[in-house]
């Protein structure tokens, strides 16, 4: 049975976006439709999808893809615009779009394309990911660790900033007025997550940086962490 993940959709019009979402749900994809790119970008810091589908004409597609890549570095990006010229499609691919698809693409083709991109994104070392429907952390060697909602939220923040150390106070900024209280909450979540992982004989690639925060490193990575001041 094919494994499928999550797809965030930004339509050119609401009807088209909901239609694509309904089609993909029939293939067991987890989908969410956003009314605009701004709405999508507001959501990405808290939850990154496996795939992003952009529909319709997009002014400044290269800059847009750059922003999306920064916000959700692990997501594969698909652009569907039947009116795009060859030059526009080439620019989009050069900017980081993984596939440009024609208007009116059949559901079976959508499913096959997204499955192919999803498989490629999971290949290679360091392919830690959260499987959305069951809230399970899956490792590159097949490790599986069930997560609470709070544990999932912490990991998604880390996945959205690969290779960067995130300050403890910035994990849940909207939930507390006291930064120290927010930091303590994160420490408790991480402590419980590590204890749970040990019970499952799983070694998490989670590094604590004294006096600062946490970093999620790809498996086998040997570089020193950078500090993400604004995250």
ZIQUIBEL-V839220 format. One record per pair of residues at least 12 apart in sequence whose ideal C-beta (glycine too) atoms are under 10 Angstrom apart, sorted by the first residue. I is the first residue (numbers start at 1). J is the second residue. D is the distance in Angstrom with one decimal. If there is no record, write none. Layout:
I:J:D  I:J:D
//
This chain:
1:28:9.1  2:27:8.5  2:28:8.3  2:111:8.4  2:112:9.5  2:115:5.5  2:118:8.8  2:119:8.8  3:28:9.4  3:115:8.2  3:118:7.3  3:119:8.2  3:122:8.2  3:131:8.0  3:138:9.2  4:24:8.5  4:27:6.7  4:28:5.2  4:29:5.0  4:30:7.7  4:50:8.4  4:51:9.6  4:111:8.2  4:114:7.5  4:115:6.7  4:118:6.7  4:131:9.5  4:132:9.6  4:133:9.0  5:28:9.9  5:29:7.2  5:30:6.9  5:49:7.4  5:50:3.4  5:51:6.9  5:75:9.7  5:76:9.7  5:114:8.5  5:115:9.5  5:117:9.9  5:118:5.5  5:121:8.6  5:122:8.7  5:129:7.7  5:130:9.2  5:131:7.0  5:132:6.4  5:133:8.8  6:24:10.0  6:29:7.3  6:30:4.4  6:31:7.4  6:32:7.4  6:47:8.3  6:48:8.7  6:49:4.3  6:50:5.1  6:51:7.2  6:52:9.8  6:75:9.0  6:118:9.5  6:130:9.1  6:131:8.9  6:132:4.5  6:133:8.5  7:20:8.6  7:21:7.8  7:24:5.8  7:25:9.5  7:29:5.2  7:30:7.1  7:31:5.0  7:32:7.6  7:33:9.6  7:49:6.0  7:50:7.0  7:51:4.7  7:52:7.5  7:53:5.9  7:75:9.3  7:76:9.5  7:78:8.7  7:110:9.4  7:114:6.5  7:118:9.1  8:21:9.7  8:30:9.6  8:31:7.7  8:32:5.3  8:33:8.0  8:34:6.4  8:40:6.2  8:43:7.8  8:44:8.2  8:47:8.7  8:48:8.6  8:49:4.2  8:50:9.0  8:51:7.5  8:52:5.3  8:53:7.2  8:54:9.5  8:68:9.7  8:72:8.4  8:75:7.8  9:21:5.7  9:24:8.2  9:31:6.3  9:32:7.1  9:33:4.9  9:34:7.0  9:40:8.9  9:49:9.3  9:51:9.2  9:52:8.0  9:53:4.7  9:54:8.1  9:55:7.0  9:78:9.5  9:80:9.7  10:33:7.8  10:34:5.2  10:35:8.1  10:36:6.9  10:37:5.6  10:38:9.7  10:39:8.1  10:40:5.4  10:41:9.7  10:52:7.5  10:53:7.3  10:54:5.2  10:55:6.7  10:56:8.5  10:58:8.7  10:64:9.6  10:68:9.4  11:33:6.5  11:34:8.3  11:35:8.2  11:36:9.5  11:53:8.5  11:54:8.7  11:55:4.7  11:56:6.8  11:80:9.3  12:54:8.8  12:55:4.7  12:56:2.2  12:57:6.9  12:58:8.8  12:80:8.5  12:81:7.7  12:82:9.8  12:83:9.8  12:103:9.9  13:55:8.2  13:56:7.2  14:33:7.6  14:35:6.9  16:33:9.6  16:55:5.7  16:56:7.5  16:80:8.8  16:103:9.4  17:31:9.3  17:32:9.8  17:33:4.4  17:34:8.0  17:35:8.3  17:53:8.5  17:55:6.4  17:56:9.3  18:31:9.4  18:33:5.9  19:33:9.8  19:55:10.0  20:33:8.1  20:53:6.8  20:55:7.2  20:80:8.4  20:105:9.4  20:107:9.0  20:110:7.3  21:33:5.1  21:53:9.1  22:107:9.8  23:106:9.4  23:107:4.7  23:108:9.8  23:110:6.6  23:111:8.3  24:51:9.5  24:53:8.5  24:107:8.0  24:110:6.6  24:111:7.2  24:114:7.3  26:107:7.3  26:111:8.7  27:107:7.3  27:108:8.7  27:110:7.9  27:111:4.4  27:112:9.5  27:114:8.3  27:115:8.5  28:111:9.2  28:133:8.5  29:49:10.0  29:50:9.0  29:51:8.3  29:110:9.0  29:111:7.7  29:114:6.8  29:115:9.2  29:118:9.1  29:132:9.8  29:133:9.9  30:49:8.3  30:50:8.7  30:131:9.4  30:132:4.9  30:133:5.8  31:49:9.0  31:51:9.6  31:53:8.8  32:47:8.8  32:49:7.5  32:132:9.8  33:53:9.5  33:55:10.0  34:52:9.7  37:54:8.0  37:58:7.9  37:64:6.5  37:67:8.4  37:68:8.2  40:52:7.8  40:54:9.1  40:67:10.0  40:68:7.8  40:71:8.6  40:72:9.2  41:64:9.5  41:67:6.8  41:68:7.6  41:70:9.9  41:71:6.1  41:72:9.4  42:71:9.9  43:71:9.4  43:72:9.8  44:67:9.4  44:68:7.7  44:70:9.3  44:71:4.1  44:72:5.2  44:75:8.7  44:156:9.5  44:160:6.7  45:71:7.0  45:72:9.3  45:156:8.6  45:157:7.1  45:160:6.2  45:161:9.0  45:170:9.6  45:173:9.9  45:231:7.8  46:153:6.7  46:156:6.4  46:157:7.3  46:160:8.3  46:172:9.7  46:174:9.6  47:72:9.1  47:130:9.0  47:132:8.4  47:152:8.5  47:153:8.1  47:156:5.3  47:157:9.4  47:159:9.4  47:160:8.5  48:68:10.0  48:71:7.5  48:72:4.0  48:73:8.0  48:74:6.3  48:75:5.9  48:129:9.8  48:130:8.9  48:156:6.1  48:157:9.3  48:159:5.8  48:160:5.1  48:161:10.0  49:72:6.7  49:74:9.0  49:75:5.4  49:76:9.1  49:132:8.1  50:72:9.3  50:74:7.6  50:75:6.3  50:76:7.0  50:114:8.5  50:117:8.4  50:118:5.7  50:121:6.6  50:122:8.6  50:129:7.5  50:130:9.4  50:131:9.2  50:132:7.9  51:72:9.7  51:74:10.0  51:75:6.0  51:76:4.9  51:77:7.6  51:78:6.6  51:98:8.5  51:99:9.9  51:113:9.4  51:114:5.6  51:115:9.9  51:117:6.1  51:118:6.5  51:121:8.0  52:65:9.2  52:68:6.1  52:69:9.6  52:71:9.7  52:72:6.9  52:75:5.0  52:76:7.2  52:77:4.8  52:78:7.0  52:79:9.1  52:97:9.4  52:98:9.2  53:76:9.5  53:77:8.1  53:78:4.9  53:79:8.0  53:80:6.9  53:99:9.8  53:101:8.8  53:110:8.6  53:113:10.0  53:114:8.2  54:68:8.3  54:77:6.9  54:78:7.1  54:79:4.8  54:80:7.1  54:81:8.1  54:92:9.0  54:97:8.1  54:100:9.9  55:78:9.1  55:79:7.9  55:80:4.9  55:81:7.2  55:82:9.7  55:101:9.5  55:103:9.0  56:79:9.1  56:80:7.5  56:81:5.8  56:82:8.9  56:83:8.5  56:84:9.5  56:103:9.4  57:79:10.0  57:81:5.6  57:82:9.6  57:83:6.2  57:84:7.2  57:88:8.7  58:79:7.1  58:81:7.1  58:84:8.7  58:88:9.0  58:92:8.1  58:97:9.9  60:95:9.7  61:79:7.0  61:81:8.7  61:84:8.4  61:88:6.9  61:89:9.2  61:91:6.6  61:92:4.8  61:93:10.0  61:95:6.5  61:96:9.9  61:97:7.5  61:100:9.9  62:88:9.7  62:91:5.6  62:92:7.0  62:94:7.3  62:95:3.8  62:96:8.3  62:97:9.1  63:95:7.9  64:77:9.5  64:79:9.5  64:92:9.1  64:95:8.2  64:96:9.9  64:97:9.7  65:77:6.1  65:79:8.2  65:91:9.5  65:92:6.6  65:93:9.5  65:94:9.4  65:95:4.3  65:96:4.7  65:97:5.7  65:98:9.8  66:95:6.3  66:96:6.9  68:95:9.8  68:96:8.1  68:97:9.5  69:95:8.4  69:96:5.1  69:97:9.6  70:160:9.2  70:161:9.3  71:160:6.6  71:161:9.4  72:156:9.8  72:159:8.5  72:160:6.3  73:96:10.0  73:159:8.2  73:160:7.3  73:161:8.2  73:162:5.6  73:163:9.1  74:121:6.5  74:122:9.6  74:127:9.0  74:128:9.5  74:129:7.4  74:159:6.2  74:160:8.3  74:162:7.3  75:98:9.2  75:117:9.5  75:121:7.8  75:159:9.9  75:160:9.7  76:96:9.8  76:97:9.2  76:98:4.6  76:99:7.9  76:113:9.7  76:114:8.0  76:116:9.3  76:117:4.1  76:118:7.1  76:120:7.4  76:121:5.4  77:92:8.7  77:93:10.0  77:95:9.1  77:96:6.5  77:97:5.0  77:98:5.4  77:99:8.0  77:100:9.9  77:117:8.8  78:97:7.2  78:98:6.4  78:99:4.9  78:100:7.7  78:101:6.1  78:105:9.8  78:110:8.8  78:113:7.0  78:114:7.3  78:117:7.2  79:92:5.4  79:93:8.8  79:95:9.7  79:97:5.0  79:98:8.9  79:99:7.5  79:100:5.2  79:101:7.3  80:99:9.2  80:100:7.5  80:101:4.8  80:102:7.4  80:103:6.6  80:104:9.4  80:105:7.1  80:110:9.2  81:100:7.6  81:101:8.8  81:102:8.9  81:103:7.5  82:101:9.3  82:102:6.0  82:103:2.9  82:104:7.3  82:105:9.6  83:103:8.0  84:100:6.9  84:102:9.4  84:103:9.5  86:100:9.7  88:100:8.7  89:101:9.9  98:113:9.2  98:116:9.6  98:117:5.6  98:120:8.3  98:121:8.8  99:113:6.1  99:114:9.2  99:116:8.7  99:117:6.8  101:113:6.8  122:138:8.5  122:140:8.3  123:140:9.1  124:140:7.7  124:218:8.9  124:219:9.6  125:140:5.9  125:141:9.6  125:218:6.4  125:219:5.1  125:220:5.0  125:221:8.4  126:139:9.3  126:140:6.3  126:162:8.6  126:205:7.4  126:216:9.4  126:217:7.8  126:218:2.8  126:219:4.5  126:220:6.6  126:221:6.7  127:139:7.8  127:140:4.5  127:141:9.5  127:218:8.4  127:219:8.1  128:140:6.7  128:143:8.5  128:145:9.8  128:155:8.3  128:158:9.4  128:159:7.7  128:162:9.8  128:204:8.3  128:205:6.6  128:206:9.6  128:216:7.3  128:217:9.5  128:218:7.7  128:219:7.2  129:155:9.4  129:159:7.6  130:145:9.6  130:147:6.9  130:151:9.4  130:152:5.9  130:155:6.0  130:156:6.6  130:159:7.2  131:144:8.3  131:147:9.5  132:152:8.9  132:156:9.9  134:146:7.5  134:147:8.9  135:147:4.7  135:148:7.6  135:149:7.2  135:151:8.2  135:152:5.3  135:155:10.0  136:152:9.2  137:151:8.1  137:152:8.1  137:155:6.4  137:193:8.8  137:196:9.8  137:197:8.4  137:200:9.8  137:202:8.3  137:204:8.2  139:197:9.8  139:202:6.8  139:203:9.0  139:204:8.5  139:205:8.6  139:219:7.6  140:205:9.6  140:218:8.9  140:219:5.7  140:220:9.2  141:202:9.3  141:219:8.3  143:197:8.6  143:200:7.4  143:201:8.6  143:202:4.8  143:203:8.7  143:204:9.0  144:200:7.9  144:202:8.4  145:193:8.2  145:196:6.7  145:197:5.8  145:199:9.4  145:200:5.6  145:202:5.6  145:204:8.0  146:196:8.0  146:200:8.7  147:193:7.8  147:196:8.6  148:189:8.1  148:192:8.2  148:193:8.5  148:196:9.0  150:171:9.7  150:172:8.6  150:185:8.1  150:186:9.2  150:188:9.0  150:189:5.2  150:192:8.8  150:193:9.1  151:189:5.9  151:190:8.6  151:192:7.4  151:193:5.0  151:196:8.0  152:189:10.0  152:193:9.9  153:171:7.7  153:172:7.5  153:186:9.9  153:189:8.3  154:166:9.2  154:171:6.0  154:172:8.6  154:185:9.4  154:186:6.5  154:189:5.2  154:190:6.7  154:193:7.2  154:206:9.4  154:214:8.0  154:216:9.5  155:189:9.5  155:190:9.7  155:193:7.9  155:204:9.2  155:206:8.6  155:214:10.0  155:216:7.2  157:170:8.2  157:171:5.5  157:172:8.8  157:186:9.2  157:213:10.0  157:214:9.0  157:216:9.1  157:231:7.6  158:171:9.0  158:190:9.9  158:205:9.7  158:206:7.6  158:213:9.5  158:214:6.6  158:215:7.2  158:216:3.8  158:217:9.5  158:231:9.7  159:216:6.6  160:216:9.8  160:228:9.8  160:231:8.0  161:215:8.4  161:216:8.2  161:226:9.4  161:228:5.2  161:231:5.2  162:215:8.9  162:216:6.9  162:217:8.3  162:218:7.0  162:221:9.3  163:215:7.2  163:216:8.4  163:217:7.2  163:218:7.7  163:221:7.5  163:223:7.2  163:224:9.5  163:225:6.7  163:226:6.3  163:228:9.0  164:213:9.4  164:214:10.0  164:215:6.5  164:216:9.0  164:225:6.8  164:226:5.2  164:227:6.9  164:228:3.7  164:229:9.4  164:231:6.6  165:207:8.0  165:208:9.3  165:209:4.8  165:212:5.6  165:213:5.3  165:214:6.8  165:215:4.4  165:216:9.6  165:224:9.7  165:225:4.6  165:226:6.8  165:227:5.0  165:228:6.4  165:229:9.7  165:231:9.0  166:186:8.9  166:209:9.2  166:212:8.5  166:213:4.8  166:214:6.0  166:215:7.1  166:216:8.8  166:225:9.8  166:227:8.8  166:228:5.7  166:229:10.0  166:231:5.2  167:179:9.0  167:182:9.7  167:183:8.1  167:186:9.3  167:209:9.3  167:211:10.0  167:212:6.1  167:213:4.5  167:214:9.0  167:227:8.0  167:228:7.7  167:229:7.7  167:230:9.3  167:231:7.3  168:180:8.9  168:182:7.0  168:183:3.6  168:184:8.2  168:185:8.7  168:186:4.8  168:187:6.7  168:190:9.1  168:208:9.5  168:209:9.6  168:211:9.6  168:212:7.5  168:213:4.7  168:214:7.4  169:181:9.1  169:182:5.2  169:183:5.1  169:184:10.0  169:186:8.2  169:212:9.9  169:213:8.1  170:182:7.9  170:183:9.2  170:186:9.0  170:213:7.7  170:228:8.5  170:229:9.3  170:230:8.2  170:231:5.8  171:183:8.2  171:185:7.7  171:186:4.6  171:187:10.0  171:189:8.3  171:190:9.4  171:213:8.0  171:214:8.4  171:231:9.2  172:185:6.2  172:186:7.1  172:189:9.2  183:213:8.3  186:213:7.7  186:214:7.4  187:208:8.8  187:213:9.7  187:214:9.1  190:204:9.2  190:206:6.9  190:208:7.4  190:213:9.7  190:214:6.3  191:208:9.9  193:206:7.6  194:206:7.0  194:208:9.3  203:219:9.2  204:216:8.2  204:217:9.7  204:219:10.0  205:217:4.7  205:218:6.8  205:219:5.4  205:220:8.7  205:221:7.7  207:221:9.9  207:225:6.7  209:224:10.0  209:225:6.3  209:227:8.0  212:225:9.0  212:227:6.7  213:225:9.4  213:227:8.4  213:228:8.7  213:231:9.1  215:227:9.1  215:228:8.9
//
